[in-house]
Amino acid sequence: MGKKVKKEIDTPRREPFEPLPFESKTPATVVLMLSSPEEDVLAKACYAIYKFAEKGEENKLSLLGLGALPPLCQHINHEDKRVRRNAIMAVGMMAANVDVKIALKKLDVIPSVIEKLLPEEETVVHEFATLCLSTLSVDFVCKVQIIENKGLPSLIRLLSGPDPDVTKNTLEIALNLVQDHPNRAALGELGGVPPLLALVRSEFPVIQQLALRILERLTLDRDARAAFREVQGFEKIMDFINDKDLSDLHVEALRVVSNCVADRESLLLVHQTGGLSRLIQLVVLSTAPALPEVQTSAATCIAVVARISENRKLLHEHDVETALVGLLSAEGDGVKTAACHAVATMGIHLVSKDTFRELEALHVVVELLSHSCEELRQAAVQALSSLTHDSQLNAAAVEEAAGVEVLVQMLSEGSSTLVSHAAATLANMADQEPLRCRILTQGAAAALVGPLQTATTTDSLLQVTRCLAALACEPHARKEFRKAGGLPPLVRLLSSRHKEVRSNACWAISVCANEEATSVELCKLGALESLQEINESPNRRNRFSEVAMFRLLASNLSVKYSVTGRLASTDITTDGFYDAGPVRVKDTLLDSDKGEHLLHNVKNEREDGALQPQSHCITDDYSSEFNEVFLVA
């Protein structure tokens, strides 16, 4: 036998495998292909997932359930250009789904997506990367991540790009970012204002609208407004508003102007460039297709401008009152409401008060008090409150226009806002005795009881007590108020935590206590004890607390004698006076000489004894002399 020879094994040829055409209609199989090491397979799988997700929300959820999202997020940073592109397309398409968005936040995908915004990437990559960020940037945490990963400079650069889809997505991201205050200043500092102003003139309306909305939010920030001024933003926006072909976007543009003219420096710039005149012209414009909305926005803008006293003078010089009065009779409740707000703000200016009266604006506003629209009624009564403050002629004009009855009805039927402004208007009118009597004939004293019991806002309580003090100068008003049960809720206000409410309550009690019957009833309700407690406290006592206390004592001599141990030479006892014995009171509570001096001042007032504060806002300046607060009504 011959020797066995080992058989050689043939080695296989090292030739490439022929390309295998592969098709699958099963999403799960395609998701498995995302784990392939072959770039061509990965690119095709990512694109197939993109097309599948494009067809609807159910497909996006299905892919999420199959686990497609984690490998897709990894492939965003793949070395192969095609894989990166198709992966970001798939992720961007899926991101619109709420559940996918939550999953993307957990995967911390934002840094990888921001890297896709670099200039060397394709336009389609920019489109889907910004699409992904536009959905994620709604969330506050995602906004912070975008800023921390230096995404804002890339986004600003993309605003000047040629592709409208990329621009739209980028604007949506920017709009989400500027909802937060710190991002507004950052956007202005990084040069975001010029491209935004350029996009206002875009050929695509949706891009124009988004750019204007961003500018509206942006100009809420003082520093951003400064950046806006530096690039002549005011002039460009006003030119935009002057273009009648773009009237459908004038509302958004006027909101930008409203923010811009909020400060004095910006307003002067607008005034110098003729913008203020053009703004007023918009109020009286009558040919624009979107007239009501434009006029509403223009009137709102004027109201914002008029918040500053110097601005009111400028507006008056431009005869803004005539324009606003015209809007009071315009079509649309929104226009009338905005006009009333503007009238209320301009009405603070003394010269404008007279101008509005001469233009018969008060008669028109009184008619609006009976309108069915609650918001319009609130704006109208606010305007009357402003116009009648410190203006007897305007107060008389309201009475001539039959406004008293409606105003008194508002005390019982209206909301807190209506009650507050109606009471303020009636208090302004009650400074004149004929008007005061006219108001009382409508049952105003009794009508004030309800708001005292149910008022939920501090301002309404302040104005109701102010109105009560103005009306209670008349004896029959005090009697009517007492019989209607108004004293208990008034006394309870002495325990209010709000110092101005306490001060006004003391003021009202000091007026109501001018007659014995009311004074005795107030003492029975504990008013004297409450006033003693207030006067003992250096933090709670006010300009009217001691006035109210001595008024109570002056009208109730038996109590006064028990508390002070003496009567003044001007005190005249009548039947019913009795000595109940001394009442111990702390020395800090009641100084006899000071009390006699105060009572002497009270006795020397007019018989009605009206007390009014020197200003609309009562303060706790206890160091002031008491006779400073006595003004004859």
ZADODREN-207720 format. One line per 2 residues: number of its first residue (from 1); for each residue y negated, z, x negated of C-alpha. Coordinates in steps of 0.2 Angstrom, whole numbers, always signed. Each point is the difference from the previous one (the first is absolute). Layout:
REM ZADODREN-207720
NUM) Y Z X ~ ...
This chain:
REM ZADODREN-207720
1) +0 +0 +0 ~ -17 -4 -6
3) -14 +12 -2 ~ -10 +2 +16
5) -18 -7 -1 ~ -14 +9 +10
7) -7 -11 +13 ~ -18 -3 -1
9) -10 +3 +16 ~ -13 -13 +4
11) -18 +8 +2 ~ -10 -6 +15
13) -14 -12 -3 ~ -18 +8 +0
15) -8 -12 +13 ~ -12 +5 +13
17) +6 +3 +18 ~ -5 -14 +12
19) -14 +5 +11 ~ +8 +7 +16
21) -10 -4 +16 ~ +0 +15 +11
23) -6 +3 +17 ~ +1 +15 +11
25) -6 +4 +17 ~ +4 +19 -2
27) -15 +11 -5 ~ +12 +13 -8
29) +7 -13 -12 ~ -18 -6 -5
31) -5 +18 -3 ~ +16 +2 -12
33) -7 -15 -9 ~ -15 +10 -5
35) +11 +9 -13 ~ +5 -17 -9
37) -4 -1 -18 ~ -4 -19 +2
39) -19 -4 +2 ~ +3 -15 +11
41) +11 +10 +12 ~ -13 +14 +1
43) -14 -12 +4 ~ +9 -9 +14
45) +6 +17 +7 ~ -18 +7 +0
47) -7 -16 +8 ~ +14 +1 +13
49) -4 +18 +4 ~ -19 -5 +2
51) +4 -14 +12 ~ +12 +12 +10
53) -14 +13 +1 ~ -13 -12 +6
55) +10 -3 +16 ~ -4 +17 +8
57) +0 +19 -1 ~ +18 +2 +4
59) +5 -10 -15 ~ -12 +11 -11
61) +9 +16 +6 ~ +17 -8 -2
63) -4 -4 -19 ~ -7 +18 -2
65) +17 +7 +7 ~ +10 -11 -12
67) -10 +7 -15 ~ -9 -16 -5
69) -17 +9 -4 ~ +5 +10 -16
71) +6 -16 -9 ~ -14 -10 +6
73) -13 +12 -6 ~ +9 +0 -17
75) +0 -19 -1 ~ -19 +0 +3
77) -1 +3 -19 ~ +14 -12 -5
79) -3 -10 -16 ~ +3 -16 +10
81) -15 -7 +8 ~ +10 -7 +15
83) +9 +16 +3 ~ -17 +10 +0
85) -8 -12 +11 ~ +14 +0 +14
87) +2 +19 -2 ~ -18 +4 +4
89) +0 -13 +14 ~ +15 +9 +8
91) -8 +17 -3 ~ -17 -5 +7
93) +8 -8 +16 ~ +11 +16 +3
95) -15 +12 -3 ~ -7 -3 +17
97) +14 +10 +8 ~ -4 +19 +2
99) +17 +6 -6 ~ -1 -12 -15
101) -17 +7 -4 ~ +6 +17 +0
103) +14 -5 -12 ~ -12 -9 -11
105) -10 +16 -2 ~ +16 +9 -6
107) +4 -13 -12 ~ -17 +1 -8
109) -3 -19 +0 ~ -19 +0 -1
111) -2 +0 -19 ~ +12 -15 -1
113) -9 -10 +14 ~ -17 +3 -9
115) +7 -8 -16 ~ +3 -16 +11
117) -19 -1 +3 ~ -4 -6 -18
119) -8 -17 -3 ~ +16 -8 -8
121) +10 +2 +16 ~ +2 -14 +12
123) -11 +0 +16 ~ +15 +2 +11
125) +4 +16 -10 ~ -17 +6 +3
127) +1 -4 +19 ~ +16 +11 +3
129) -5 +14 -12 ~ -16 +2 +9
131) +9 -2 +17 ~ +11 +15 -6
133) -15 +10 -5 ~ -9 -3 +16
135) +13 +8 +10 ~ +3 +15 -12
137) -19 +3 -2 ~ -1 +7 +17
139) +8 +16 -6 ~ -11 +12 -10
141) +13 +4 -14 ~ +2 -19 -3
143) -19 -2 -1 ~ +0 +13 -13
145) +13 -9 -10 ~ -9 -16 +1
147) -16 +8 -7 ~ +10 +10 -14
149) +9 -16 -5 ~ -16 -9 -3
151) +3 -12 +15 ~ -18 -1 +5
153) -7 -11 -14 ~ +14 -13 +3
155) -3 +0 +19 ~ -19 -3 -3
157) +4 -14 -11 ~ +12 -8 +13
159) -15 +1 +13 ~ -7 -15 -10
161) +16 -10 +0 ~ +2 -17 +9
163) +15 +4 +11 ~ -5 +6 +17
165) +16 +10 +3 ~ -2 +10 -16
167) -18 +3 +5 ~ +5 +6 +17
169) +13 +12 -6 ~ -11 +7 -13
171) -14 +3 +12 ~ +12 +9 +11
173) +5 +11 -14 ~ -18 +3 -5
175) -4 +5 +19 ~ +13 +13 -1
177) -6 +7 -16 ~ -18 +2 +5
179) +5 +11 +14 ~ -1 +13 -13
181) -16 +5 -7 ~ +4 +1 -19
183) +6 -18 +1 ~ -16 -7 +7
185) -10 +5 -15 ~ +14 -6 -12
187) +0 -17 +9 ~ -19 -2 -3
189) +0 +6 -18 ~ +14 -13 -4
191) -10 -14 +7 ~ +8 -2 +17
193) -16 -4 +9 ~ -4 -17 -6
195) +16 -8 +5 ~ +0 +8 +17
197) -17 -7 +3 ~ +6 -17 -5
199) +15 +1 +12 ~ -12 +4 +14
201) -4 -19 -1 ~ +19 -5 +0
203) +6 -14 +11 ~ +13 +11 +7
205) -6 +12 +14 ~ +13 +13 -3
207) -5 +2 -19 ~ -19 +1 +6
209) +4 +14 +12 ~ +11 +10 -13
211) -14 -2 -13 ~ -13 +7 +12
213) +11 +14 +5 ~ +2 +5 -18
215) -18 -1 -3 ~ -3 +11 +15
217) +11 +14 -7 ~ -6 -3 -17
219) -19 +2 +4 ~ +4 +17 +7
221) +0 +6 -18 ~ -17 +3 -8
223) +5 -7 -17 ~ +8 -15 +8
225) -16 -3 +9 ~ -9 +0 -16
227) +12 -13 -7 ~ -3 -10 +16
229) -18 +0 -3 ~ +1 -6 -18
231) +9 -16 +5 ~ -13 -4 +15
233) +13 +5 +13 ~ -13 +4 +13
235) -8 -17 -1 ~ +17 -9 +0
237) +6 +10 +15 ~ -16 -3 +9
239) +1 -19 -4 ~ +17 +0 +8
241) -6 +9 +16 ~ -14 -13 +1
243) +13 -14 +1 ~ +3 -3 +18
245) +16 -10 -3 ~ +8 +17 -6
247) -6 +10 +15 ~ +18 +5 +4
249) +0 +10 -17 ~ -18 +8 +2
251) +7 +16 +8 ~ +10 +4 -16
253) -15 -5 -11 ~ -12 +11 +10
255) +12 +15 -4 ~ -3 -4 -18
257) -18 +0 +2 ~ +0 +17 +10
259) +8 +8 -15 ~ -12 -8 -12
261) -16 +5 +8 ~ +6 +18 +2
263) -10 +5 -15 ~ -18 -2 -4
265) +2 -11 -16 ~ +11 -12 +9
267) -11 -2 +15 ~ -15 -3 -10
269) +9 -14 -9 ~ +5 -7 +17
271) -18 +1 +6 ~ -7 -8 -15
273) +12 -15 +2 ~ -5 -2 +19
275) +17 +6 +5 ~ -7 +13 +12
277) -10 -13 +10 ~ +16 -11 +1
279) +10 +16 +6 ~ -12 +3 +14
281) +0 -19 +5 ~ +19 +2 +3
283) -3 +13 +13 ~ -10 -12 +10
285) +11 -15 -4 ~ +5 -9 +16
287) +10 -15 -6 ~ +15 +6 -10
289) +17 -2 +7 ~ +5 +18 -5
291) -17 +7 +7 ~ +5 +17 +7
293) +11 +5 -15 ~ -14 -6 -12
295) -14 +9 +10 ~ +11 +16 +1
297) +3 +0 -19 ~ -19 -4 -3
299) -5 +14 +11 ~ +12 +12 -8
301) -7 -5 -17 ~ -17 +3 +5
303) +5 +18 +6 ~ +7 +3 -17
305) -16 -6 -9 ~ -10 +11 +12
307) +8 +16 -6 ~ -12 +1 -14
309) -18 +4 +5 ~ -8 -13 -12
311) +11 -13 +7 ~ -6 +4 +18
313) -17 -4 -6 ~ +5 -17 -7
315) +10 -4 +16 ~ -15 +4 +11
317) -11 -12 -11 ~ +13 -13 +4
319) -2 +4 +19 ~ +18 +4 +2
321) -3 +10 +16 ~ -3 -16 +9
323) +16 -7 -6 ~ +10 +15 +5
325) -8 +1 +17 ~ +6 -17 +3
327) +18 +5 -4 ~ -1 +14 +13
329) +2 -13 +13 ~ +11 -12 -9
331) +18 -5 +5 ~ +14 +11 -5
333) +2 +19 +0 ~ +3 +0 -19
335) -17 -8 -3 ~ -9 +12 +11
337) +9 +15 -7 ~ -5 -5 -18
339) -18 -3 +5 ~ -1 +17 +8
341) +6 +8 -16 ~ -13 -10 -10
343) -13 +6 +13 ~ +5 +18 -3
345) -2 -2 -18 ~ -16 -9 +0
347) -6 +12 +13 ~ -2 +13 -13
349) -15 -9 -7 ~ -15 +6 +10
351) -9 -17 +1 ~ +16 -8 +6
353) +1 +12 +14 ~ -16 -6 +7
355) +5 -18 -3 ~ +16 +2 +10
357) -10 +8 +14 ~ -12 -15 +0
359) +14 -12 +1 ~ +7 +10 +15
361) +16 +3 -10 ~ +2 +18 +9
363) +2 -8 +17 ~ +13 -11 -6
365) +10 +14 -9 ~ -1 +11 +15
367) +8 -14 +10 ~ +14 +0 -13
369) +4 +18 +4 ~ +9 -5 +16
371) +11 -13 -9 ~ +18 +0 +2
373) +4 -1 -19 ~ +1 +18 -6
375) -5 -5 -18 ~ -15 -9 +6
377) -6 +15 +10 ~ +2 +11 -15
379) -10 -11 -11 ~ -14 -2 +14
381) -2 +19 +2 ~ +0 +2 -19
383) -14 -13 +0 ~ -10 +10 +13
385) +3 +16 -10 ~ -8 -8 -15
387) -14 -9 +9 ~ -6 +16 +10
389) +0 +12 -15 ~ -18 +5 -4
391) -6 -13 +12 ~ -8 +6 +17
393) -4 -18 +5 ~ +18 -6 -2
395) +6 +15 +9 ~ -11 -4 +15
397) +6 -18 -1 ~ +18 +6 +2
399) -5 +10 +15 ~ -9 -15 +8
401) +16 -11 -3 ~ +9 +13 +11
403) +10 +6 -15 ~ +0 +19 +4
405) +13 -1 +14 ~ +13 -10 -11
407) -3 +12 -15 ~ +3 +15 +10
409) +16 -8 +7 ~ +6 -3 -17
411) +0 +19 -4 ~ +14 +2 +13
413) +9 -16 -1 ~ -1 -6 -18
415) +9 +2 -16 ~ -6 +12 -14
417) -10 -15 -8 ~ -8 -4 +17
419) -4 +19 +3 ~ -7 +2 -17
421) -13 -14 +1 ~ -4 +2 +18
423) -4 +19 -3 ~ -10 -5 -15
425) -10 -13 +10 ~ -3 +12 +15
427) -6 +13 -13 ~ -12 -12 -7
429) -7 -4 +17 ~ -1 +18 +6
431) -14 +4 -13 ~ -11 -7 +14
433) -2 +12 +15 ~ +0 -14 +13
435) +16 -8 -7 ~ +8 +17 -2
437) -2 +3 +19 ~ +6 -18 +4
439) +16 +4 -11 ~ +3 +16 +9
441) -1 -7 +17 ~ +15 -10 -4
443) +10 +16 -3 ~ +0 -1 -19
445) +0 +19 -3 ~ +17 +2 +9
447) +6 -16 -8 ~ -1 +8 -17
449) +13 +13 +4 ~ +15 -12 -1
451) -4 -6 -17 ~ -3 +17 -6
453) +18 +5 +6 ~ +9 -16 -6
455) -10 -7 -14 ~ +12 -4 -15
457) -13 -6 -13 ~ -13 +10 -9
459) -13 -13 +3 ~ +2 +0 +19
461) -2 +19 +0 ~ -15 -1 -11
463) -8 -13 +12 ~ +5 +9 +16
465) -7 +17 -6 ~ -16 -9 -6
467) -2 -8 +17 ~ +3 +17 +9
469) -13 +8 -10 ~ -12 -14 +5
471) +4 +1 +18 ~ +1 +19 +2
473) -19 +1 -2 ~ +0 -2 +18
475) +4 +16 +11 ~ +11 -10 +13
477) +9 -8 -15 ~ +6 +17 -6
479) +5 +5 +17 ~ +9 -16 +3
481) +9 +2 -16 ~ +5 +18 +3
483) +7 -3 +17 ~ +10 -15 -7
485) +9 +12 -12 ~ -8 -6 -15
487) -4 +17 -9 ~ +18 +5 -5
489) +3 -16 -10 ~ -17 +1 -7
491) +3 +18 -6 ~ +17 -5 -7
493) -9 -13 -12 ~ -8 +15 -9
495) +18 +2 -8 ~ +0 -18 -6
497) +5 -3 -18 ~ -13 -14 -1
499) -17 +8 -5 ~ -10 -14 +8
501) +9 +3 +17 ~ -3 +19 -2
503) -18 -3 -3 ~ -2 -12 +15
505) +9 +12 +11 ~ -12 +14 -6
507) -15 -11 +4 ~ +7 -5 +17
509) +3 +19 +4 ~ -18 +4 -6
511) -7 -12 +13 ~ +12 +5 +14
513) -4 +19 -3 ~ -18 -2 +6
515) +4 +7 +17 ~ +9 +17 +4
517) +14 -7 +11 ~ +6 -12 -13
519) -3 +13 -14 ~ +10 +14 +9
521) +14 -12 +3 ~ +0 -6 -19
523) +1 +19 -5 ~ +15 +3 +12
525) +9 -15 -8 ~ -2 +8 -18
527) -14 -11 -6 ~ -10 +15 -7
529) +16 +6 -10 ~ +3 -17 -7
531) -18 -2 -5 ~ +0 +17 -9
533) +16 -5 -9 ~ -8 -17 -5
535) -16 +9 -6 ~ +10 +12 -11
537) +7 -14 -10 ~ -11 -8 -13
539) +11 -15 +1 ~ +1 -3 +19
541) -18 +5 +6 ~ -12 -14 +2
543) -18 -4 +5 ~ +4 +3 +19
545) +12 +15 +0 ~ -13 +13 -1
547) -11 -10 +12 ~ +14 +0 +13
549) +3 +18 -2 ~ -18 +6 +2
551) -1 -12 +15 ~ +14 +9 +8
553) -8 +16 -3 ~ -17 -5 +6
555) +8 -6 +16 ~ +11 +16 +2
557) -11 +15 -4 ~ +13 +13 +4
559) +11 -7 -14 ~ -15 -2 -11
561) -4 +18 +1 ~ +18 +5 -3
563) +0 -11 -16 ~ -17 +3 -7
565) -5 +17 +7 ~ -17 -6 +5
567) -9 -13 +11 ~ -15 -10 -5
569) -17 +2 +8 ~ +2 -18 +8
571) +17 +5 +8 ~ -2 +5 +18
573) +14 +9 +8 ~ +4 -4 +19
575) +12 +7 +12 ~ +17 +1 -7
577) -5 +6 -17 ~ +12 +14 -7
579) +3 +10 -16 ~ +18 -2 -4
581) -2 +10 -16 ~ -1 -6 -18
583) +11 -14 -7 ~ +3 +2 -19
585) -3 -16 -9 ~ +0 -3 -19
587) -17 +0 -8 ~ +3 -18 -7
589) +3 -6 +18 ~ -16 +4 +8
591) -17 +4 -8 ~ -11 +7 +13
593) -17 -6 -7 ~ +7 -17 -3
595) +7 +0 +17 ~ -17 +4 +8
597) -8 -13 -10 ~ +12 -13 +6
599) -1 +6 +18 ~ -19 -1 -2
601) +2 -19 -5 ~ +12 -3 +14
603) -12 +8 +13 ~ -14 -10 -6
605) +9 -17 +3 ~ -1 -10 +16
607) +8 +8 +15 ~ +15 -12 -1
609) +3 +5 -18 ~ +7 -16 -7
611) +8 +1 -17 ~ +3 -15 -10
613) +6 -3 -18 ~ -12 -9 -11
615) +12 -14 -3 ~ +15 -8 +8
617) +12 +9 -12 ~ -1 +19 +1
619) +3 +9 -16 ~ +4 +18 -5
621) -16 +2 -10 ~ -1 +19 +4
623) -15 +3 -13 ~ -12 -10 +11
625) -12 +10 +11 ~ +5 +1 +18
627) -16 -6 +7 ~ +4 -17 -9
629) +13 -4 +13 ~ -11 +3 +15
631) -7 -17 +5 ~ -7 -2 +18
633) +10 -12 +10
